[in-house]
Amino acid sequence: MTTTETEPVPQASPPRRFSLGRYQDLALVPAIVVLLIVGAIVSPIFLSADNLIAVVQQQSELSLLVLGQALILIVGKMDLSLESTIGIAPALAIALVIPAASNGLGVELGAWTAIPVCLLVGAAIGGFNGFLILKLGLSGFMVTLGMLTMLRGLQEALTKGQTLFDVPESFLYLGAATWLGLPAAVWICVLLFALGIFALSYLRQGRALYAVGGNKEAARAAGIRVDRVVWVVLILGGLLAAVAGILMTGRLGTVAVTQGSGMIFKVFAAAVIGGISLQGGRGTLFGALSGVLMLGLVENILRLLSVSGFYINASYGAVIIVALIVTRFATGKVQE
């Protein structure tokens, strides 16, 4: 009696389901194209070179805050104090340089120290946040919320409620200079985003951010120094906020008491619609940058239509809610 062996019939692989989540980082590209078309329809000056350059220059400071916040969110933390750092860092640096007659502190350091001091203040704020969160085990949300409020009050006390006008030439240069036809601020933002994208994509230290944000215990088991990574990222966030403060101060030629006020809402709006997860471990800097550009175009179109600023501010909250809804149905995950 012979037995015939039946060869296993190869099973057809199940059809690969389309997932919008895979393309979330690029999802804003067609939306940006649509906004460009809409803007061209509603206003003849929208696509002019002057208007578009003004849009990207005005968004340069926001983009640096978003860059810092995106890195912090990827490691599973958040920093609300970036909104105050963009104001207090340049305010303190300038107050140490200008005379008391110009609302300074009377120290009158050399003008060349203004930028280094500003950067140092930003790094110190991020480092102190890291100490409170990592060494004392405090809530990152509450620490940075308290820091936001405290720094805002310190800036008011530092400037005595006055706007600082005697801005050093180094600030003014970065805020007004043009390199190869574009504002220097735009080139600085492009360079910093390019460095960030390269680091997160190709460097072991950059990929460690995703590991920490995705699963801290697994990251520790893999030999990653989780606390050091988080601390460095918080310091980088403070530094980037200080750079944004330098660019904003140079562009406006002053440091107002309210500089940066309300920007944190736009920061989170840009990060969320750009695909950065509030839970950590997911998102790309390209997506975050796309979110900044999209917000800038929406705001510019609304202003060209003479829409009230109150409604423009309301649109940021609406953008966050819509982005969360889209993310929920695209990925099946809830962002808490």
For each residue, the residues with C-beta under 8 A, 3 or more apart:
1:
2:
3:
4:
5:
6:
7:
8:
9:
10:
11:
12:
13:
14:
15:
16:
17:
18:
19: 22 23 330 331
20: 23 24 27 326 329 330 331
21: 24 327 330 331 332
22: 19
23: 19 20 26 27
24: 20 21 27 275 287 327 330 331
25: 274 275 283 284 286 287 290
26: 23 29 287
27: 20 23 24 30 31 275
28: 31 32 273 274 287 290 291 293 294
29: 26 32 33 290
30: 27 33 34
31: 27 28 34 35 294
32: 28 29 35 36 290 293 294 297
33: 29 30 36 37
34: 30 31 37 38
35: 31 32 38 39 294 297 298 301
36: 32 33 39 40 46 47 297
37: 33 34 40 41
38: 34 35 41 42 301
39: 35 36 42 43 46 47 297 300 301 304
40: 36 37 43 44 46 47
41: 37 38
42: 38 39 46 301 304 305
43: 39 40 46 301 304 305
44: 40
45: 48 50 51 304
46: 36 39 40 42 43 51 300 301 304
47: 36 39 40 51 52
48: 45 51 52
49: 52 53
50: 45 53 54
51: 45 46 47 48 54 55 300
52: 47 48 49 55 56
53: 49 50 56 57 182 183 186
54: 50 51 57 58
55: 51 52 58 59 296 297 300
56: 52 53 59 60 182 183 186 293 296
57: 53 54 60 183 185 186 251
58: 54 55 61 62 296
59: 55 56 62 63 292 293 295 296
60: 56 57 63 64 183 185 186 188 189 244 247
61: 58 64 65 86 185 244 245 247 248 251 263
62: 58 59 65 66 244 263 266 267 270 292 295 296
63: 59 60 66 67 189 193 270 289 292
64: 60 61 67 68 189 192 240 241 243 244 247
65: 61 62 68 69 82 83 86 240 241 244 263 264 267
66: 62 63 69 70 267 270 271 274 288 289 291 292
67: 63 64 70 71 189 192 193 196 240 285 288 289
68: 64 65 71 72 79 82 236 237 238 239 240 241
69: 65 66 72 73 78 79 82 237 267 268 271 276
70: 66 67 73 74 271 274 276 283 285 288
71: 67 68 74 75 196 209 233 236 237
72: 68 69 75 77 78 79 233 234 237
73: 69 70 76 77 78 213 271 276 277 278 280 283
74: 70 71 200 209 210 213 233 276 277 280 281 282 283
75: 71 72 209 212 213 229 230 233 280
76: 73 212 213 216 230 279 280 281
77: 72 73 133 140 230 233 234 280
78: 69 72 73 140 141 144 278
79: 68 69 72 82 126 129 140 144 234 237 238
80: 83 141 144 145 147 148 264
81: 84 85 125 129 144 145 147 148 151
82: 65 68 69 79 85 86 237 238 240 241 263 264 267
83: 65 80 86 87 148 260 261 262 263 264 267
84: 81 87 88 147 148 149 150 151 152 155 260
85: 81 82 88 89 121 122 125 126 151 238 241 242 245 260
86: 61 65 82 83 89 90 241 242 244 245 248 259 260 263
87: 83 84 90 91 151 152 155 245 255 256 257 258 259 260 261
88: 84 85 91 92 121 125 151 152 154 155 158
89: 85 86 92 93 118 119 121 122 125 241 242 245
90: 86 87 93 94 118 171 242 245 246 248 249 255 259
91: 87 88 94 95 155 158 159 164 255 259
92: 88 89 95 96 117 118 121 158
93: 89 90 96 97 113 114 115 117 118 121
94: 90 91 97 98 104 114 164 166 167 168 171 249 255
95: 91 92 98 103 104 105 158 159 164
96: 92 93 104 105 107 108 109 113 114 117
97: 93 94 104 107 108 109 110 111 113 114 166 168
98: 94 95 102 103 104 108 164 166
99: 102 104 106 108
100: 103 104 105 106
101: 104
102: 98 99 164 165 166
103: 95 98 100 159 160 162 164
104: 94 95 96 97 98 99 100 101 107 108 164 166
105: 95 96 100 158
106: 99 100
107: 96 97 104
108: 96 97 98 99 104
109: 96 97 113 114 117
110: 97 113
111: 97 114 168 169 170
112: 115 116 170
113: 93 96 97 109 110 116 117
114: 93 94 96 97 109 111 117 118 168 170 171
115: 93 112 118 119 168 170 171 246
116: 112 113 119 120
117: 92 93 96 109 113 114 120 121
118: 89 90 92 93 114 115 121 122 242 245 246
119: 89 115 116 122 123 239 242 243
120: 116 117 123 124
121: 85 88 89 92 93 117 118 124 125 242
122: 85 89 118 119 125 126 238 239 240 241 242 243 245
123: 119 120 126 127 235 238 239 242
124: 120 121 127 128 238
125: 81 85 88 89 121 122 128 129 147 151 238 241
126: 79 85 122 123 129 130 234 235 236 237 238 239 241
127: 123 124 130 131 231 234 235 238
128: 124 125 131 132 147
129: 79 81 125 126 132 133 140 143 144 147 234 238
130: 126 127 133 134 135 230 231 234 235
131: 127 128 134 135 136
132: 128 129 135 136 138 143
133: 77 129 130 136 137 138 139 140 143 230 234
134: 130 131 137 227 230 231
135: 130 131 132
136: 131 132 133
137: 133 134
138: 132 133 142 143
139: 133 142 143
140: 77 78 79 129 133 143 144
141: 78 80 144 145
142: 138 139 145 146
143: 129 132 133 138 139 140 146 147
144: 78 79 80 81 129 140 141 147 148
145: 80 81 141 142 148 149
146: 142 143 149 150
147: 80 81 84 125 128 129 143 144 150 151
148: 80 81 83 84 144 145 151 152 264
149: 84 145 146 152 153
150: 84 146 147 153 154
151: 81 84 85 87 88 125 147 148 154 155
152: 84 87 88 148 149 155 156 261
153: 149 150 156 157
154: 88 150 151 157 158
155: 84 87 88 91 151 152 158 159 257 259
156: 152 153 159 160 161 257
157: 153 154 160
158: 88 91 92 95 105 154 155
159: 91 95 103 155 156 162 163 164 255 257
160: 103 156 157
161: 156 257
162: 103 159 257
163: 159 254 255 256 257
164: 91 94 95 98 102 103 104 159 167 254 255
165: 102 253 254
166: 94 97 98 102 104
167: 94 164 171 172 249 250 253 254 255
168: 94 97 111 114 115 171 172
169: 111 172 173
170: 111 112 114 115 173 174
171: 90 94 114 115 167 168 174 175 246 249 250
172: 167 168 169 175 176 250 253
173: 169 170 176 177 184 250
174: 170 171 177 184 185 188 246 247 250
175: 171 172 184 185 246 247 248 249 250 251 252 253
176: 172 173 183 250 251
177: 173 174 183 184
178: 181 182 183 184
179: 182 183 184 187
180: 187
181: 178
182: 53 56 178 179 186 187
183: 53 56 57 60 176 177 178 179 186 187
184: 173 174 175 177 178 179 187 188
185: 57 60 61 174 175 188 189 247 250 251
186: 53 56 57 60 182 183 189 190
187: 179 180 182 183 184 190 191
188: 60 174 184 185 191 192 243 247
189: 60 63 64 67 185 186 192 193
190: 186 187 193 194
191: 187 188 194 195
192: 64 67 188 189 195 196 240 243
193: 63 67 189 190 196 197 285 286 289
194: 190 191 197 198
195: 191 192 198 199
196: 67 71 192 193 199 200 206 285
197: 193 194 200 201 284 285 286
198: 194 195 201 202 203 206
199: 195 196 202 203 205 206
200: 74 196 197 203 206 207 209 210 284 285
201: 197 198 206
202: 198 199 206
203: 198 199 200 206 207
204: 207 208
205: 199 208 229
206: 196 198 199 200 201 202 203 209
207: 200 203 204 210 211
208: 204 205 211 212 219 224 229
209: 71 74 75 200 206 212 213 229 233
210: 74 200 207 213 214 281 282
211: 207 208 214 215 218 219 222 224 281
212: 75 76 208 209 216 219 224 226 229 230 280 281
213: 73 74 75 76 209 210 277 279 280 281 282
214: 210 211 218 219 280 281 282
215: 211 218 219 281
216: 76 212 219 220 226
217: 220 221
218: 211 214 215 221 222
219: 208 211 212 214 215 216 222 224 226 229
220: 216 217 223 224 226
221: 217 218
222: 211 218 219
223: 220
224: 208 211 212 219 220 229
225: 228 229
226: 212 216 219 220 229 230
227: 134 230 231
228: 225 231 232
229: 75 205 208 209 212 219 224 225 226 232 233
230: 75 76 77 130 133 134 212 226 227 233 234
231: 127 130 134 227 228 234 235
232: 228 229 235 236
233: 71 72 74 75 77 209 229 230 236 237
234: 72 77 79 126 127 129 130 133 230 231 237 238
235: 123 126 127 130 231 232 238 239
236: 68 71 126 232 233 239 240
237: 68 69 71 72 79 82 126 233 234 240 241
238: 68 79 82 85 122 123 124 125 126 127 129 234 235 241 242
239: 68 119 122 123 126 235 236 242 243
240: 64 65 67 68 82 122 192 236 237 243 244
241: 64 65 68 82 85 86 89 122 125 126 237 238 244 245
242: 85 86 89 90 118 119 121 122 123 238 239 245 246
243: 64 119 122 188 192 239 240 246 247
244: 60 61 62 64 65 86 240 241 247 248
245: 61 85 86 87 89 90 118 122 241 242 248 249 259 260
246: 90 115 118 171 174 175 242 243 249 250
247: 60 61 64 174 175 185 188 243 244 250 251
248: 61 86 90 175 244 245 251 252 259 260
249: 90 94 167 171 175 245 246 252 253 254 255 259
250: 167 171 172 173 174 175 176 185 246 247 253
251: 57 61 175 176 185 247 248
252: 175 248 249 256
253: 165 167 172 175 249 250
254: 163 164 165 167 249
255: 87 90 91 94 159 163 164 167 249 259
256: 87 163 252 259
257: 87 155 156 159 161 162 163
258: 87 261
259: 86 87 90 91 155 245 248 249 255 256
260: 83 84 85 86 87 245 248 263
261: 83 87 152 258
262: 83 265 266 313
263: 61 62 65 82 83 86 260 266 267
264: 65 80 82 83 148 267 268
265: 262 268 269 313 316 317 320
266: 62 262 263 269 270 295 316
267: 62 65 66 69 82 83 263 264 270 271
268: 69 264 265 271 272 320
269: 265 266 272 273 291 295 316 317 319 320 323
270: 62 63 66 266 267 273 274 288 291 292 294 295
271: 66 69 70 73 267 268 274 276 283 288 291
272: 268 269 276 278 291 319 320 323 324 327 335
273: 28 269 270 291 294 295 319 320 322 323
274: 25 28 66 70 270 271 283 284 287 288 289 290 291 292
275: 24 25 27 282 283 284 287 288 291 327
276: 69 70 73 74 271 272 282 283 284 287 288
277: 73 74 213 280 281 282 283 335
278: 73 78 272 335 336
279: 76 213 282 333 335 336
280: 73 74 75 76 77 212 213 214 277
281: 74 76 210 211 212 213 214 215 277
282: 74 210 213 214 275 276 277 279
283: 25 70 73 74 271 274 275 276 277 287 288
284: 25 197 200 274 275 276 287 288
285: 67 70 193 196 197 200 288 289
286: 25 193 197 289 290
287: 24 25 26 28 274 275 276 283 284 290 291
288: 66 67 70 270 271 274 275 276 283 284 285 291 292
289: 63 66 67 193 274 285 286 292 293
290: 25 28 29 32 274 286 287 293 294
291: 28 66 269 270 271 272 273 274 275 287 288 294 295
292: 59 62 63 66 270 274 288 289 295 296
293: 28 32 56 59 289 290 296 297
294: 28 31 32 35 270 273 290 291 297 298
295: 59 62 266 269 270 273 291 292 298 299 316 319
296: 55 56 58 59 62 292 293 299 300
297: 32 35 36 39 55 293 294 300 301
298: 35 294 295 301 302 315 319
299: 295 296 302 303 312 315
300: 39 46 51 55 296 297 303 304
301: 35 38 39 42 43 46 297 298 304 305
302: 298 299 305 307 311 312 315
303: 299 300 306 307 312
304: 39 42 43 45 46 300 301
305: 42 43 301 302
306: 303
307: 302 303 311 312
308: 311 312
309: 312 313
310: 313 314
311: 302 307 308 314 315
312: 299 302 303 307 308 309 315 316
313: 262 265 309 310 316 317
314: 310 311 317 318
315: 298 299 302 311 312 318 319
316: 265 266 269 295 312 313 319 320
317: 265 269 313 314 320 321
318: 314 315 321 322
319: 269 272 273 295 298 315 316 322 323
320: 265 268 269 272 273 316 317 323 324
321: 317 318 324 325
322: 273 318 319 325 326
323: 269 272 273 319 320 326 327
324: 272 320 321 327 328 335
325: 321 322 328 329
326: 20 322 323 329 330
327: 21 24 272 275 323 324 330 331 333 335
328: 324 325 331 332 333 334 335
329: 20 325 326 332
330: 19 20 21 24 326 327
331: 19 20 21 24 327 328
332: 21 328 329
333: 279 327 328
334: 328
335: 272 277 278 279 324 327 328
336: 278 279
